[in-house]
Amino acid sequence: MAGAGGCPMRFQIGEFRLDEERFELTRAGEPVALQPKVLRLLLLLVRQRERALAKHELLDALWPEESVGETSLTTAVRQARLALGDSGDSQGAIRTVRGYGYRFVAPVEELGDETDPGVAALRRDAFVGRERALAELERALEEALAGALRNVLLVGEAGIGKSRTADELAARARARGARVVYGRALETEGAPAYWPWIQAVRALAQSASRAELVEWLGSRAAELAQLLPELRVRLDAASAPPSLDDAQARFRLFDGLASLLQHASLSRPLVLVLDDLHRADEPSLQLLQFVTREAGAARLLVVGTHREVAGARDPARAQLLSELARAPGARALALEGLSPPEVARFVEAQTGRAPSRAWVARLYEKTGGNPFFLTQLVRLLDAAGRFDGDASDDVALPRSVREAVRRQLDGLSPRCQAVLELASVSGRDFALAVLAAAADLGTEATLEALSEAVEAHVVLEAPGQLAHYRFAHALVRDALYGELAPGRRAALHRRLGAALELVHAGDLEPQLAALAHHFLEAAPTGAAAKAVDYAARAGERAAALLAHEEAARHYGRALEAMALAPGDERRRCEILVARGHAEMRAGEVQMRGEPSPGARETLRHAADLARRIGASDLLARAALAYGGTVVGMRFGVFDPDLVRLLEEALASLGPGEEGLRVRVKARLATALYWSDASERREALSREAVAAARRLGDGPALAFALQSRRAALWGPDGVEQRLACATEIVALARGSGQRELEISGRQGVIADSLELGDLRRADTEAVQYAALAAELRVPQYLWWATCFRSMRALLEGRFADGERLAQEALALGQSGRSEDATQALGALLFTVRREQGRLSELETLLRGFVERFPTVPGWRTGLAQLYAELGRRAEAREHFEMVAAAGFDALPRDQNWMPAMASLTEACSFLGDAARAAELHALLLPYRDRLVVLGFANGCFGSAERYLGLLAAVCRRVDEAAAHLEAALAVHARLGARPWLARTQYDLAQALEARARPGDRARACELADAAVATARELGMPSLEARARELGHALRGVATLHPRPRG
């Protein structure tokens, strides 16, 4: 056991001295008698006193080839405490971390080693140059220490010194009192999803007390325990995370980690170093994007290192790294080779003497100033005494990094080279236990070979990990691995896979990705079946961690391996469905707005194979995955391919597959929503609910009820919709599914509002907002804020409504909601209309008309906008485009009532009596409703008002007055003051037209009331029209006629 670079250390612990090189504990110069295991335990605990060591780590390190219980460890700890004068009660030196392990807590002074300083300097890697990069890093560190989250990316070729520069910054940060944690992506395949983050969170958790962890994590322990299961033991966190769909669950995971880093940094500044990001999985990079965007007020500096990534070869990773570099607060620093003066300083630091100009020029020409290449050449030349001679051309220098590494390795023993060759197959990082099992040498012999490699600076002990090692640089590993012949490489992969199975037989789950990698590489040797199995299981594990991109990759590798082990077509179809589902989920969690073409292509292949082998259940699962989310309605989009696939799946299902039949019927019902097959979708959703009830299948019933409510979403059946939503809430509360509950409550709110039950809508909205605040999912917070905006506008608090609408947009965009911009448009329409600024929304509405040509609601809104602006020709044009097909042809979907309201406003402006009569007849059955847009994203008053406007155009004045009186009562009851003022104005006009005794006096009162309310609320357009009407009723001459007819 040794320090960085293999240097042994001495530690002063009060009156005790622990000497690593002499392997002894002394007290006042006198040796303390200790068994070797106890002394080694002390060294392990003192060496890694920054964190708690888990019991399993200590057992593996102290008894690597023996099967012993925790009693042996407890005995060794007790003897170590006794040797230091400690006790199990006081625990002043070795503290027990309940349910986890032990940590050394006594004050320790590092005395270093007694090696000659000149020799010690040779053991350390020289660090010269990089002044500009370090100045930038120090500036970012200062800003982070002051409370500003900063992100710096170090970019450059292999060996250029990215990691070394990050290490230098980390040392300076520690000296400033910051906590430093590392995460590193593996240079090879086989890492679990989120591997850099798992390492970083583990290091952070191990450096903290249980009380600190509880404070930092709050209610998020369950989410982060998905990444780091040992947190459950450490914190007694037995609860599972809330049941959410994948997009929202991944947000919760990401937000939980961002919150952890933020809270940890507030107690002590935090530097997070993420190394080799060019090899990180996509979910890890997406998590980094999230953290640097959302961690908020944190004393956090994130330092990432990566090589340049070619966009053509790896477009997704290249784009993510590019976006990280361009993010606000980020800095990308490109590291280049050392200059000739820096090369001279580098050589002097390595050798202890200044090189000649000729040697500097030759080294610079050969290496381009690449520090790693320089290190290899300088060691070779210094060992051969070449720096004492001329830098003539007859001194043969290696032509490449690989050749330089090979020359260094040639000086090692054959056994050491064989062990390193095997280690290179494992990757840059490797565990002693696995390597020993694969090498079949035993632990002692393998350790002896590794010690030789450590002395040669080829391998280092992995910091913070017991009995783990890593190559001094990825290029060393690459040189070894690159020389292996294909057959030899495959055989070594198989040996390592078998060793992993042996060493981790008790818990293979964390090793699935590595097992999949090794057996996939060994597939040509007859390991294809294992490759398929482990790759599929690795995919399942990645999907459970919400790393859908990684899951899709693992399933893809499993399919590749199946080409070498053909035969099981059903298994192949299952993996195809799983891959397509993962690809579809990967698109949904990123809210790309469009289904992934790759996912749909995969699922089409799965469906083709399912047909060929007659697997009706797999055909149904492929169809369901093809449809995406549970309810699955993309606004205004009808997908005939999805409908055909679901229809085929439904027809193929046999009598024993009722559970699948329920889901396919329910999904087909919603897939038909934007079609004209309203009767069929209603019947399918009804049948799905009935079948789910017969089966007693709670999850299937919830699925079917969500589909049923969606299928009924139109002017008819609001009571049935409300019943579905209410039952969904009850089911959710009974099963503890908070996402299902919040979905159900959203339906209850919208349906209650449409029925005019504002009190229930408000009560449900309070409960919805509490759930949204607890879950902290942007989509839910967005909708809660939309509702608050709508309520403010309904009451006439326009400034509050506009502010909340903008807040909602920001939340919607952070959650990448497709509906955020449309909701903002609907909310702003109300504000701008009352402010007399509707012209500002013309471009936005025209864009919606072009984007959603199958949704007439946006065109009717555009017709209303032109009517409000008094632009008759354009209002007529868009009104006629809708009227041409007949108003009874308007889709009776969620947009029907708002579309009818907009058509009414346009028709009233145009004075089209014939069309008004048609609209009145269509709208009359819904006179008791409020006009509600979407999930209560907008409320446009009582349907009675629109009926009154239409009757007035038809000159049915009594009928008009009756409708408007009813609307007046509704708006007064709701406290909807803007709509009350508008209705007062409309009724005053109707009474003026009717002209019965008492009508004029009442009309004057109504006009005056409308003026007063409009003035108070800030509705200048209505105020002007109502004032003009009042003047006309009183016979007062005016300069301007009323703007609208």
Residue pairs with C-beta under 8 A, 6 or more apart in sequence:
1 8
1 20
1 40
1 43
1 44
1 47
1 461
2 8
2 9
2 20
2 454
2 461
3 9
3 20
3 113
4 124
4 460
4 463
5 123
5 124
5 125
5 457
5 460
6 123
6 454
6 455
6 457
6 460
6 461
7 112
7 113
7 115
7 120
7 123
8 19
8 20
8 21
8 113
9 20
9 47
9 110
9 111
9 112
9 113
10 17
10 18
10 19
10 20
10 21
10 110
10 111
10 112
10 113
10 114
11 17
11 18
11 20
11 46
11 108
11 109
11 110
11 111
12 108
12 109
12 111
13 46
13 84
13 93
13 106
13 107
13 108
13 109
14 84
14 106
14 107
15 27
15 28
16 25
16 26
16 27
16 32
16 84
17 25
17 26
17 27
17 111
18 24
18 25
18 42
18 43
18 46
19 25
19 26
20 43
21 113
21 114
23 36
23 39
24 31
24 32
24 39
25 31
25 32
25 34
25 39
25 42
25 83
26 32
32 83
34 42
34 79
34 80
34 83
35 76
35 79
37 62
37 63
37 76
38 76
38 79
38 80
38 83
40 61
40 62
41 58
41 62
41 76
41 77
41 80
42 80
42 83
44 53
44 58
44 61
44 62
44 466
45 53
45 80
45 94
45 102
45 103
45 104
46 104
46 108
48 104
48 464
48 466
49 103
49 104
49 105
49 108
50 206
50 207
50 464
51 103
51 203
51 206
51 207
51 464
52 97
52 100
52 101
52 102
52 103
52 206
53 101
53 102
53 103
53 206
53 466
54 100
54 101
54 230
55 70
55 73
55 100
55 101
55 102
57 101
57 466
58 73
58 101
58 102
58 466
59 68
59 70
59 72
59 73
60 433
60 466
60 467
61 466
61 467
62 73
62 76
63 72
64 432
64 433
64 436
64 443
64 467
65 442
65 443
77 94
77 96
77 102
78 88
80 86
80 93
80 94
81 87
81 88
81 91
81 93
81 94
84 93
84 94
84 106
86 92
86 93
86 94
86 106
88 96
91 105
92 105
92 106
93 104
93 105
93 106
94 102
94 103
94 104
94 105
95 102
95 103
95 104
95 105
96 102
97 103
97 210
97 234
98 210
99 233
99 234
99 236
100 230
100 233
100 234
113 120
115 123
118 352
121 349
121 352
122 350
122 351
122 352
125 164
125 375
126 345
126 346
126 349
126 350
126 375
127 164
127 168
127 349
128 338
128 342
128 345
128 346
128 349
129 338
129 339
129 342
129 345
129 346
130 161
130 165
130 168
130 335
132 333
133 154
133 165
133 333
133 335
134 165
134 168
134 169
136 152
136 331
136 333
137 152
137 165
137 169
137 303
137 333
138 169
138 172
140 150
140 152
140 301
140 331
141 150
141 169
141 172
141 173
141 176
141 178
141 271
141 301
143 150
144 150
144 269
144 271
144 299
144 300
144 301
145 176
145 178
145 269
145 299
146 299
147 297
147 298
147 299
148 329
149 292
149 295
149 296
149 297
149 298
149 300
149 301
149 302
149 329
150 300
150 301
150 302
150 329
150 330
150 331
151 292
151 301
151 302
151 304
151 324
151 327
151 329
151 330
151 331
152 301
152 302
152 303
152 304
152 330
152 331
152 332
152 333
153 277
153 303
153 304
153 305
153 306
153 321
153 324
153 325
153 330
153 331
153 332
153 333
154 162
154 165
154 166
154 303
154 304
154 305
154 306
154 333
154 335
155 162
155 305
155 306
155 307
155 308
155 325
155 332
155 333
155 334
155 335
156 162
156 307
156 308
156 334
156 335
156 336
157 307
157 308
157 370
158 307
158 372
158 401
158 473
158 474
158 475
158 478
159 370
159 371
159 372
159 373
159 401
159 473
159 475
160 335
160 336
160 337
160 370
160 371
160 372
161 335
161 371
161 372
162 275
162 305
162 306
162 335
163 275
163 276
163 305
164 371
165 335
166 273
166 275
166 303
166 305
167 273
169 271
169 303
170 180
170 182
170 271
170 273
170 303
173 180
173 269
173 271
173 301
174 180
176 269
177 268
177 269
178 268
178 269
178 270
178 271
178 301
179 204
179 207
179 264
179 268
179 269
179 270
179 271
180 270
180 271
180 273
181 200
181 203
181 204
181 207
181 270
181 271
181 272
181 273
182 199
182 200
182 203
182 273
182 274
182 275
182 463
182 464
183 195
183 196
183 197
183 198
183 199
183 200
183 203
183 272
183 273
183 274
183 275
184 196
184 199
184 274
184 275
184 276
184 429
185 191
185 195
185 196
185 274
185 275
185 276
185 277
185 278
185 279
185 280
185 281
185 284
186 195
186 276
186 279
186 427
186 428
186 429
187 276
187 279
187 427
187 428
187 474
187 477
187 478
188 279
188 426
188 427
188 428
188 517
189 513
189 517
189 520
190 427
190 513
190 514
190 515
190 516
190 517
190 518
191 281
191 513
191 514
192 198
192 510
192 512
192 513
192 514
192 541
192 542
192 545
193 281
193 283
193 284
193 513
193 541
193 542
193 545
193 547
193 550
193 551
194 227
194 281
194 283
194 284
194 287
194 545
194 547
195 280
195 281
195 284
196 274
196 275
196 277
196 280
196 284
197 227
197 257
197 284
197 287
198 227
198 228
200 272
200 274
201 224
201 227
201 228
201 257
201 260
202 228
202 230
203 464
204 260
204 261
204 264
204 270
205 213
205 228
205 230
205 231
205 234
206 464
208 216
208 264
210 234
210 235
212 264
212 267
213 231
213 234
213 235
214 221
214 235
215 263
215 267
216 259
216 260
216 263
216 264
216 267
217 224
217 231
217 235
217 256
217 259
217 260
217 263
218 259
218 263
219 774
220 252
220 255
220 256
220 259
220 260
221 231
221 232
221 235
221 237
222 237
222 239
222 240
222 241
222 242
223 241
223 252
223 253
223 256
224 231
224 253
224 256
224 257
224 260
225 231
225 232
225 235
225 237
226 241
226 253
226 544
226 545
226 546
227 253
227 257
227 545
231 237
232 238
241 249
241 252
241 253
242 249
242 252
242 737
242 738
242 739
242 775
243 736
243 737
243 738
243 739
243 740
244 252
244 738
244 739
244 775
244 777
245 629
245 630
245 739
246 546
246 548
246 585
246 588
246 589
247 588
247 589
247 591
247 779
248 739
248 775
248 777
248 779
248 780
249 546
250 546
250 589
251 776
251 777
251 778
251 815
252 775
252 776
252 777
253 546
254 286
254 287
254 290
254 291
254 294
255 290
255 294
255 776
257 287
257 291
258 290
258 291
258 294
258 295
258 296
259 295
261 270
261 272
261 291
261 295
261 298
261 300
262 295
262 296
262 297
262 298
262 300
264 270
265 298
265 299
265 300
266 298
266 299
268 299
269 299
269 300
269 301
270 298
270 299
270 300
270 301
271 300
271 301
271 302
271 303
272 300
272 301
272 302
272 303
273 303
273 304
273 305
274 280
274 288
274 302
274 303
274 304
274 305
275 304
275 305
276 305
276 306
276 474
277 284
277 285
277 288
277 304
277 305
277 306
277 321
278 306
278 307
278 308
278 309
278 317
278 321
280 288
280 317
281 547
281 549
281 550
282 316
282 317
282 320
282 549
282 550
283 545
283 546
283 547
283 548
283 549
283 550
285 317
285 320
285 321
285 324
286 320
286 590
288 302
288 304
288 324
289 320
289 323
289 324
289 327
291 302
292 302
292 324
292 327
292 329
292 330
293 327
294 814
304 324
306 321
309 317
309 318
309 321
310 318
311 318
311 319
316 549
324 330
325 332
336 369
337 367
337 368
337 369
337 370
338 346
338 364
338 369
338 370
338 371
338 374
339 369
340 360
340 361
340 364
340 369
342 369
343 360
343 363
343 364
343 367
343 369
343 374
344 354
344 355
344 360
346 371
346 374
346 378
347 354
347 355
347 359
347 360
347 363
347 374
347 378
347 387
348 354
348 355
350 375
350 378
350 379
350 382
351 378
351 382
351 387
353 387
355 363
355 387
356 391
358 390
358 391
359 387
359 391
361 391
362 391
362 397
363 374
363 377
363 378
366 373
366 377
366 397
367 373
367 374
367 377
370 401
372 401
372 473
372 475
373 401
373 404
376 398
376 401
376 404
376 405
376 407
376 408
377 397
377 398
377 404
379 408
379 457
380 398
380 404
380 407
380 408
381 387
381 395
386 395
389 395
398 404
398 406
398 407
401 475
401 479
402 475
402 478
402 479
402 482
405 475
405 476
405 479
405 480
406 479
406 483
408 456
408 458
409 417
409 420
409 458
409 479
409 480
411 456
412 420
412 452
412 453
412 456
412 458
413 449
413 452
415 441
415 445
415 449
416 449
416 450
416 452
416 453
418 439
418 449
419 435
419 439
419 441
419 446
419 449
419 450
419 453
420 449
420 453
420 458
420 459
420 480
421 480
421 484
421 492
422 435
422 438
422 439
422 492
422 495
422 496
423 430
423 435
423 459
423 469
423 471
423 477
423 480
424 471
424 477
424 480
424 481
424 484
425 481
425 484
425 489
425 492
425 493
425 496
425 518
426 434
426 435
426 438
426 496
427 477
428 470
428 471
428 474
428 477
429 462
429 468
429 469
429 470
430 468
430 469
430 470
431 467
431 468
431 469
431 503
432 443
432 446
432 447
432 450
432 467
432 468
432 469
433 443
433 467
433 503
434 496
434 499
434 500
434 503
435 446
435 450
435 499
436 442
436 443
436 445
436 446
436 447
437 498
437 499
437 502
437 503
438 492
438 495
438 496
438 498
438 499
439 445
439 446
441 449
450 459
450 469
453 459
454 460
454 461
454 469
457 472
458 471
458 472
458 476
459 469
459 470
459 471
459 472
460 469
460 470
460 471
460 472
461 468
461 469
462 468
462 469
462 470
471 477
481 489
484 492
489 521
490 521
490 522
490 523
490 524
490 525
491 522
491 525
493 517
493 518
493 519
493 521
493 522
494 518
494 519
494 522
494 525
494 527
496 518
497 515
497 518
497 519
497 522
497 527
497 530
500 511
500 514
500 515
500 518
501 508
501 515
504 510
504 511
508 515
509 541
512 534
512 537
512 538
512 541
513 538
513 541
513 542
513 550
513 554
515 530
515 534
515 538
516 531
516 534
516 535
516 537
516 538
516 554
516 557
516 558
519 527
519 530
519 531
519 534
519 535
519 561
520 531
520 534
520 535
520 557
520 560
520 561
522 531
523 531
523 561
523 564
523 565
524 564
528 561
528 562
528 564
528 565
529 565
531 557
531 558
531 561
531 564
532 558
532 561
532 562
532 565
532 571
532 575
535 554
535 555
535 557
535 558
535 561
536 554
536 555
536 558
536 575
536 578
538 554
539 550
539 551
539 552
539 553
539 554
539 555
539 558
539 575
539 578
539 579
539 582
540 551
540 578
542 548
542 550
542 551
542 554
542 582
543 551
543 578
543 581
543 582
543 585
546 589
548 582
548 583
548 585
548 586
548 589
549 582
549 586
551 578
551 579
551 582
551 585
552 579
552 582
552 583
552 586
555 575
555 576
555 578
555 579
555 582
556 579
558 575
559 572
559 575
559 576
559 579
562 568
562 571
562 572
562 575
569 609
569 612
569 613
570 613
570 615
570 618
572 609
573 606
573 609
573 610
573 613
573 615
573 618
574 618
576 602
576 603
576 605
576 606
576 609
576 622
577 603
577 606
577 618
577 621
577 622
577 625
579 602
580 599
580 600
580 602
580 603
580 605
580 606
580 622
580 625
580 626
581 599
581 603
581 625
583 596
583 598
583 599
583 602
584 595
584 596
584 599
584 600
584 603
584 625
584 626
584 628
586 596
586 599
587 594
587 595
587 596
587 599
588 628
588 629
590 816
591 815
591 816
591 817
591 818
593 818
595 628
599 625
600 626
600 641
603 622
603 625
603 626
604 626
606 618
606 622
607 619
607 622
607 623
607 626
607 645
607 648
609 615
609 618
610 616
610 618
610 619
610 622
611 619
616 649
616 652
616 653
616 654
616 657
617 653
617 657
617 660
619 648
619 649
619 652
620 649
620 650
620 652
620 653
620 657
620 660
620 661
620 663
620 664
621 660
622 645
622 649
623 642
623 645
623 646
623 648
623 649
623 664
623 667
624 646
624 649
624 663
624 664
624 667
626 641
626 642
626 645
627 642
627 646
627 667
627 671
630 703
630 706
631 670
631 706
631 707
631 710
632 667
632 670
632 671
633 670
633 673
633 674
633 710
634 818
635 818
635 819
635 822
635 852
635 855
636 674
636 852
636 854
636 855
637 674
637 854
638 673
638 674
638 675
638 854
639 671
642 671
643 668
643 671
643 672
643 675
646 664
646 667
646 668
646 671
647 668
649 664
650 661
650 664
650 665
650 668
653 660
653 661
653 664
658 691
658 694
658 695
659 695
659 697
659 700
661 691
662 688
662 691
662 692
662 695
662 697
662 700
662 703
662 704
663 688
663 700
663 703
663 704
665 684
665 685
665 687
665 688
665 691
665 704
666 684
666 685
666 688
666 703
666 704
666 706
666 707
666 708
667 707
668 681
668 684
669 681
669 682
669 684
669 685
669 688
669 707
669 708
669 710
669 711
670 681
670 685
670 707
670 710
670 711
672 680
672 681
672 684
672 711
673 681
673 710
673 711
673 713
673 893
674 854
674 891
674 893
675 681
676 891
678 714
678 892
681 711
682 711
682 712
684 711
685 704
685 707
685 708
685 710
685 711
685 712
686 708
688 704
688 707
688 708
689 701
689 704
689 705
689 708
689 724
691 704
692 700
692 701
692 703
692 704
693 701
698 731
698 735
701 731
702 728
702 731
702 732
702 737
702 740
705 724
705 727
705 728
705 731
706 724
706 728
706 743
708 720
708 724
709 721
709 724
709 725
709 728
709 747
712 720
712 721
712 724
713 721
713 893
713 894
714 892
714 893
714 894
714 896
715 892
715 896
715 897
715 925
715 926
715 929
716 892
718 751
718 754
718 755
718 929
719 755
721 747
721 751
722 747
722 748
722 751
722 752
722 755
724 747
725 744
725 745
725 746
725 747
725 748
725 751
726 744
726 748
727 744
728 740
728 741
728 743
728 744
728 747
729 741
729 744
729 745
729 748
731 737
731 740
731 744
732 738
732 739
732 740
732 741
732 743
732 744
733 741
738 771
738 774
738 775
739 775
741 771
742 768
742 771
742 772
742 775
742 780
745 764
745 767
745 768
745 771
746 768
746 783
746 935
747 935
748 760
748 761
748 764
749 761
749 764
749 765
749 768
749 787
749 935
749 936
750 761
750 932
750 934
750 935
750 936
752 758
752 760
752 761
752 764
753 761
753 930
753 932
753 936
753 939
754 897
754 929
754 930
754 932
755 928
755 929
755 930
756 928
756 929
756 930
756 942
756 970
756 974
758 974
761 936
762 791
765 784
765 787
765 788
765 791
768 780
768 783
768 784
768 787
769 784
769 787
769 788
771 780
772 780
772 781
772 783
772 784
773 781
773 784
777 815
778 811
778 812
778 814
778 815
778 817
779 812
779 815
779 817
781 811
781 815
782 808
782 811
782 812
782 815
782 817
782 820
782 823
783 808
783 935
785 804
785 807
785 808
785 811
786 804
786 805
786 808
786 823
786 827
786 936
786 937
787 936
788 804
789 800
789 801
789 802
789 804
789 805
789 807
789 808
789 827
790 801
790 827
790 936
790 937
790 938
790 939
792 798
792 800
792 801
792 804
793 801
793 827
793 830
793 831
793 939
793 978
794 939
794 974
794 975
794 976
794 978
794 979
795 975
795 976
795 977
796 976
796 977
796 978
796 1013
796 1016
796 1017
798 831
798 834
798 835
798 1017
798 1018
801 827
801 830
801 831
802 827
802 828
802 831
805 823
805 824
805 827
805 828
805 831
806 824
808 820
808 823
808 824
808 827
809 820
809 821
809 823
809 824
811 820
812 819
812 820
812 821
812 823
812 824
813 820
819 934
819 937
822 848
822 937
823 934
823 937
825 841
825 844
825 845
825 848
826 933
826 934
826 937
826 938
827 937
827 938
828 841
828 844
829 838
829 841
829 861
829 865
829 938
830 938
830 940
830 978
832 838
832 840
832 841
833 868
833 1021
834 978
834 1017
834 1018
834 1019
834 1021
834 1022
835 1018
835 1019
835 1020
835 1021
836 1020
836 1021
838 865
838 868
838 869
839 869
841 865
842 862
842 865
845 858
845 861
845 862
845 865
846 862
848 855
848 858
848 861
849 858
849 859
849 862
852 858
855 895
856 882
856 890
856 891
856 895
856 899
857 895
857 898
857 899
857 902
859 878
859 881
859 882
860 878
860 879
860 882
860 898
860 899
860 900
860 902
860 903
860 906
861 898
861 899
861 902
862 878
863 875
863 878
863 879
863 882
863 902
863 903
863 906
864 875
864 902
864 903
864 905
864 906
866 872
866 874
866 875
866 878
866 906
867 875
867 905
867 906
867 908
867 909
867 910
867 1044
868 905
868 909
868 1021
868 1044
870 909
870 1043
870 1044
872 909
872 910
875 906
875 909
875 910
876 910
878 906
879 903
879 906
879 907
879 910
879 912
879 915
882 890
882 899
882 903
883 915
887 903
887 915
887 918
887 919
887 922
888 918
888 922
890 896
890 899
890 900
894 934
895 933
897 926
897 929
897 931
897 932
897 943
898 931
898 932
898 933
898 938
898 940
900 919
900 922
900 923
900 931
900 946
901 931
901 940
901 943
901 946
903 919
904 916
904 919
904 923
904 946
904 949
904 950
905 946
905 949
907 915
907 916
907 919
907 949
907 950
907 953
908 916
908 949
908 950
908 952
908 953
908 1045
909 1044
909 1045
911 953
911 1045
912 953
913 953
913 954
913 955
916 950
916 951
916 953
916 954
917 950
917 954
919 950
920 947
920 950
920 951
920 954
923 943
923 946
923 947
923 950
924 947
926 943
927 943
927 944
927 947
927 963
927 966
928 943
929 942
929 943
930 939
930 940
930 941
930 942
930 943
930 970
930 974
931 939
931 940
931 941
931 942
931 943
931 946
932 938
932 939
932 940
933 939
933 940
939 976
940 979
941 967
941 970
941 971
941 976
941 979
941 982
941 983
942 966
942 967
942 970
942 971
942 979
942 983
944 963
944 964
944 966
944 967
944 970
945 963
945 964
945 967
945 971
945 979
945 982
945 983
945 986
947 963
948 959
948 960
948 961
948 962
948 963
948 964
948 967
948 983
948 986
948 987
948 990
949 960
949 986
951 957
951 959
951 960
951 963
952 960
952 986
952 989
952 990
952 993
955 993
957 990
957 993
957 994
958 994
960 990
960 993
960 994
961 987
961 990
961 991
961 994
964 983
964 986
964 987
964 990
965 987
967 979
967 983
967 986
968 980
968 983
968 984
968 987
970 976
971 977
971 979
971 980
971 983
972 980
977 1013
977 1017
978 1013
978 1017
978 1019
980 1013
981 1009
981 1010
981 1013
981 1014
981 1017
981 1019
981 1022
981 1026
982 1010
982 1022
984 1006
984 1007
984 1009
984 1010
984 1013
984 1026
985 1006
985 1007
985 1010
985 1022
985 1025
985 1026
985 1029
987 1003
987 1006
988 1002
988 1003
988 1004
988 1006
988 1007
988 1010
988 1026
988 1029
988 1030
988 1033
989 1003
989 1029
991 999
991 1000
991 1002
991 1003
991 1006
992 999
992 1000
992 1003
992 1029
992 1032
992 1033
1000 1033
1003 1029
1003 1033
1004 1030
1004 1033
1004 1034
1007 1026
1007 1027
1007 1029
1007 1030
1007 1033
1008 1026
1008 1030
1010 1022
1010 1023
1010 1026
1011 1023
1011 1026
1011 1027
1011 1030
1013 1019
1014 1020
1014 1022
1014 1023
1014 1026
1015 1023
1021 1043
1024 1040
1024 1043
1025 1042
1025 1043
1025 1044
1028 1038
1028 1040
1028 1041
1028 1042
1029 1042
1031 1037
1031 1038
1032 1038
1032 1042
